């Protein structure tokens, strides 16, 4: 399975302007006079930051931009990244934080506790083609329909007691009794209900699912999509990777010889017991225009399932729906399977990567 190449332009795409307006108006409910802090780093093109700066000004907001360093280790090491005190201080003044650089961080959690809203257009990473991703997955889709579908799927997760994922001859069972599903719809604001629904959201939408406390997963899964563990990039194994779990811990890595060996070697050298814990989240991609690129949009590919491993202590607080013990680790890594069959109790939610329209 190859990683797909997005549309990388050398100049501003005019379609980015209405896309930013949709994000501010429909997804964040930005109001005149609010203070917006845009956090970026050198991975984000200047024109991307300028658009989000300019559109917020156009809507009557007070806007500041601060650029921080590219964190060592990339997305995988977000839970242990250290941030400059000036970035942390700026976050204390914001009503709305547009996060192109940080992702999971203690100071983001603290900002939310103080009442700020946080929207991450690149899910913590703004790569050079983030504009293409946002245009495809927001402007060129019906994001309100995606939001409503995400909410229906979240309700199905909440109602169920057992999640069964079948990938080829592998079966993974997750006890989800007493766990509330969450929509991960990309929306802070529900315009139809005229209310704020989340304090933190990421784009592109959407990725409904569950946060999983320790000790809930048993069985095997075949990973045929992406594997994010490397500190710089994620990759697609040429043949499926086979992961086996016992009581919420990864106990065996097989399948594709190269990637199995790389993952085992990384985990052993990491020396972090928390990195073996999981899955800590299970999410279903439902965006029809998401692709398998290096951007985290790969988690939203239609009908795919992404599961996270390692730290849940920050994500669990950001989403606010975690129940039970939250695994802690210096890393948070992910794997994706593209053609799963998902059963919630006896309800078929997905069959070989195709969503069941009759239930969602």
N, C-alpha and C positions, 0 to 999 in steps of 0.2 A: 504494500500500500504506500503510494508516494504522497508526499506533502504537496498540496496544491499551491500554485503561485497566484497571489492576488494582483489586482490592477495597481501598479505603483507608478504614480505620476510625479512629475518634477515641479508642478505648480499647483496652485489652489484650484480644486474642482468647485465650480459655482454651486453644485448640489450640496456642498457641505454647509452652506449658509442656512437653507431651510431645515437641514437635519439638526443643526445646533439649536435652532428655534424650537423644533419639536421637543428636543431634550429638555430645554429650559422651561418651556410653557406647559407641555403636556405631561412630562415625566417628573419634573422637579417642582413645578408651580413656583417659579421664581417671580417675586413680587418687587415692585419699585421700592428703592431704598434699602433693600437687603444687601448685606455684605458678602461678596463672593470672593473666595480664595481659590486660585488655580495653582495647583502644585504640578510641576513638570520636571523633566530632566532632558538630557541631550538626545535621547532616543526620539523625542517628539519633534516633528518638523515645526519651524517657527510659524508657518501659516496656519497650522492646526490650532496652536495656542492663541494666535491672533484672532481667529474666528470666534473661539469661545470667549475671548476677552471682549471683542467688539460687539457680539450679539448680546452679551449680558449688559454692556453699557447701553446699547440701544433700548433695552427693556427697562432701563432706569435703575440698574443696580450700581453699587459701589464695588469696584473690582480691583483686586491686586493679584499679581502673578509673582510666584517665587520659584526659582529653579534650583533643584537640589542635585546632588551627585547621583550617578547611576549606581544602584546598590550592588555590592559585590555578591555574586552568587545568583542573581536573577530571582525569578518568581519562586523557585523551589525553597529558597532560604528566607522568604519574607518574614516568617515568625521571629527570626533571630537578627534581622537587619537593624542597624543603628542609624538614627536620623539626627541631623544637626539641630541644635537647640533653637536656632532662628526659625526653622520650619515649624517646630513644635509650638513656639511662641505665637507665630502667625495664625496657627489653627485655632487658638483660643478666642480670636476676634471674629471668626467667620459664622455667618448664618448658613451658608451653603459652601461646601468644599467640592471642587471639581478635581478629582484625583487622577492624574495621568502618570503617576510615578511610584506610589507607595504600596497600595494594597493593604494587606493585614499589618497593623501596627498598633501598639498600645496607645499612642497619642491620637490615632483616629478613633479608637474606642472611647477615650476620654472626651474628645470633641462631641461625640454623639451623646454621651452622658450629660454634657452641658446643654444639650438641646440643638446642636448643629445637625444639618442634613449632609450626607455625603453621597456623591454620585461619581462612579468611576467609569468613564467612557471606554477605557481599554482594559478593564478588570485589573487595574494596578500597573499596566504596562502599555505605554503608547509607542508602538512601533511605527516606522515610516509610512505604512499603508493603513493606519488606523482610520483615516478619512474614508478610504474605499470600503472598509468593513462597516463603518457606521452608516454610510449611504445605502449599501446593499441591505443591511439587516434592520434598518429603522425607516429610512425614507421610502425605500422600495418594497416595503412590506406593510401589512396592516397591524401595527403594533398594538392597537387596542384589542383586536381579535386574539393576538398572541397572549396578551395579558389575561384576558378572560379564560382562555384555554389553560393557561398556567394555574390559575386559581381553581379551576375544576379538577385538574390533576392533583394539586396540593390537597384538596378535600378528599380525594380517593386514597391518598397515602394516609391521611389522618384517620380515615375510617377503618383501614386494614390493620391486621395483626401480624401478617407474614408477607414478606416480599421474596418471591422466588425469581431468580434470574438464570435463564438457560442460554448457554452459548455453545453450540455444537453438542458434544457429549458431556460438557461440564455444567454442573448445577451448583449455584450459590444460594443459600437460604439465609435471610436476615430477619431476625425477630424485631418487628417494628411496633409491637404492642405498646400503647401509651405514648407514642411519639407523634407529634403534630407535623404534618407536611408543610412545606413553605413554597411559595410560588416562584421566588427568584425571578420576578417578571420584568425587572429593570425599571420599575416605577416606584418613585417615592410618593406619588400623588395619584389618587383615583379621581379623575375629573367627573366621572359619572356619579360617584357617591359624594363628590365634593369633600374629600377628606384625605389627610395623609395616611398612608398605609404602611410605610417602612421608613426608618431613619437612614438606611444605607442600601444602595442598589448599584448594580454594575451592568454594563452593556457589552455586547449586544444582548437583547432579550431573546429567549427566556430559557430557564433551566429549572423547572419545578422538581422538588425531591424532598429528601429528609436529611437531617443530621443524626448520626448514629452514635450513641454512647458506647463505651467499651464493652467488649465481650458478646456482641450480638450476631456476628457473622460466622457461618460454617459452610465449607464446601469449596468448589473450584470455579474459576472463570477463565475464559480464553480472551486474551487482549489482542484484538486485531486492528485497533485504531491507533491511538497515540499513546506514548509513554513519556511522562514528564518527570524526570528525576535529575537529569543533567543540570548543572548550575547555569548553563548558558542557553540551551535550546531543548526542544522536545523532538521526538522522532517517532517514526512508524515502523514497528518490527516487520521485516519481510515475510515472516510466518508467525502465526499466533504465539503469544507468550502464555504459559499456563501458570496461574497463581492459585495456591491452596491455602485456605484459612481454617483455623481452629479457634473457636471462642474469641473471635475478633482480633486474631493475630496472624500475620503472614508467616507460614511455617515451611513453605516449599516453593521454589521458583524453577519452572521447567519450560519446555517448549522451545521456541527459537533459541538455538545455541548461543549466538552472539549476544543478543539482548538479555537473555537469562544470566549469562556470565557477567555482563556489565552491571546489571542490577544487583546481583549477589555481591560483587566486589565493592560497589558503592556503599551498600548497606553495612557491610562488614567494616569497611574503613571509617564509616561515619561514626560508629561506636555509640549509637543513640537508640536505646531500646524502644523509645516512643515512635521511631520511624517505621517499625514493623506493625504498629497498631492500625487497625482499620478493617473494612472501610469506615472512615469517619463521616463521609457523606456519600449519598447516591443521588444523582441528578439526571433527569431526562432532557435531552436537547429537543427543542420544538421550533427552531427558527428555520423557515424554508430556504433562506438565502445564506446560511452559514456554511463555511468551507473548512477543510482541513489545512489551514495555514499555520504559521508560527504564532499568529495572534491567538489569544485565548478563545476566539470565536469557535475553535474546534470543539469546545465543550457544549456548544448549542446546535451542533449538526443534527438535523431532523432524525429522530428515532434512535439516536445513539445514547449510551449511558456512560457517564463519567463518574468515577469514584475517587475520593481523596484518601490519602494515607498520612499518618503522622499527626501533626498538631491540629487540634480543634479548639484550643483554649481561646484563640482570638476570633476565628470565624464564628464560633458558637455564640460569642457575645455580640458580634456585629449583627448577626441575623436575629438573635434573641429568642430562638425557638428550641435551643438544645435542652435535652432532658438527661439527667444522670451524669456520671463522671465524664469529664471532657479530657481526652488524651492530650498530653503536652509533649512537644518535640521541638527541636531546632529547625525542622523542615516540614513542609507540606508538599507532598508530591501526588501526582494523579495518573490514572490510566483510563483509557476509553475503549469501549467495545462498540462496534458499529452495527451489528445485526443481532441484538439480544431479543429474547422473548422474556417479557416481564409479566408476572402474575401477582396481583395483590389479593391475597387469599385465593379465591377461585375466579377472580375477574381478570381477563386478559387485557392488559393495558397496551402492550406492544407485542407484535408477533414478527420475529426476525427483522427488526428495525422499522416496521411499519406500524404507526399508531392506529389504535382501534377507535375510529371516529364514532362508533356507536356509544362509547362510554365517556369520551372526552372531546 
